[in-house]
């Protein structure tokens, strides 16, 4: 079985030359001549890893006490939400177990809580 390929005109094909970063930059001459080296340009910033140009001056100082209290409140909320989720999952599992027992026709499905005998 032959694979079908789309028919393309010759002017649609283009070869993109790969040049490593360390190689000098060359300009490709029209008409298939040899590449001509371009003059080297200096990078716009001498240190490209310097992030100081992205820093903004702060209008107000940080309130660390407020930040700590907000973090504590967020942690307490997360713990409470997790505890409620665990309790809900356990109660749903217990209800499902009781319902399965009742649906099978058994009569002793309810859990009986016994209190210690006090005379």
N, C-alpha and C positions, 0 to 999 in steps of 0.2 A: 504494500500500500504506500503510495507516495504522499508525502506531506505537502500540503498546499501552502504556498507563501504568497503574500500580496505582491503584485507587480508594482515596482517603484521605478520612477524615472531616474536617470543618472544625476540630475541636479539636486535630488533630494538627499543624497549621501554626502556626509561631511565627516572628515577625520579630525578629531580634536587632539592636538599634540599634548603629550604629558611631559611636564618638566618638573624635576625635583626642586624642592625649595632651596637647596644649596647651590643649584646650578644658576648661571647668569641668565637673566631674562633676555629672550630673543624674539625678534619680530619676524613673522613668517612673511616672505615676499610673495606677492601674487605672481602667478605664472610658473611656480615650481622651482624658483631659484633657491640658493642656500639661505638659511636663516641669518639675519643680521643682529648682532648683539645690541641691546639698548643700554644707554648709560644707567648706572646704578643710582637709585634714589634712596635717600636716608629715610628711615621710618619716622612717622610724625612725632612719636614720643620715644625718648631713649629707653625708658623702662616700661615695657608693655604689661608687666605684672603689678604695677603700682595702681592701687585702688583708691587713692586719695581724691581722684577727680570725681568719684561717685558719692563721696561723703557730703552730707548737708549739715550746716551748722544747726544745733538744737536751739529752739526758742526757749524751752524751759527744761529744767533739770528733772531727772527721773525721781519719782517718789517710791523708793524701795520698800517702805513700810506698806504702802498701798498695794504694791505688786505682790509682796509676800502674803498679805491678807487675801488677795484675790486668788492666789495659787492655793492657799489652804482651803478656801471656800470651794474652789473647783474640785480639789481632791476629795473633800467631804461629800460633795454632791455625787461624784463618781462612785465612791464607796457605798453610799446609800442606794444609788441606782443599781449597783451590782447586787447588794444584799436583797433588795426587793425583787430583782430578777430571779435570783436563786430560790427565794421563798415561793415565788409564783410558779416556777418550774416544778418544785417539789410538791406543792399542793395540787397542781394539775396532774402530776403522775399518780398521786394518792387517789384522787377522784377517778382517774381512769382505771386504776386497779380495782377500786370498789365497784365501779360500773361494770367492768368485765365479770366480776364475781356475781353480781346480781343478774346479768344477762345469761349466765350459764345455768341459772336456776337454783343456786345455793341460797340458804336462808341465814347463814351465820357470817355475813359479809361485813356488818358494821363493827367497827373497832370499839371495844368496851374498855373504857378507862376505869381502872380500879383505884380506889383511894385506900390508903392504909387504914386498917381497922383500929378505931380508938374506942375503948369501953367507957 
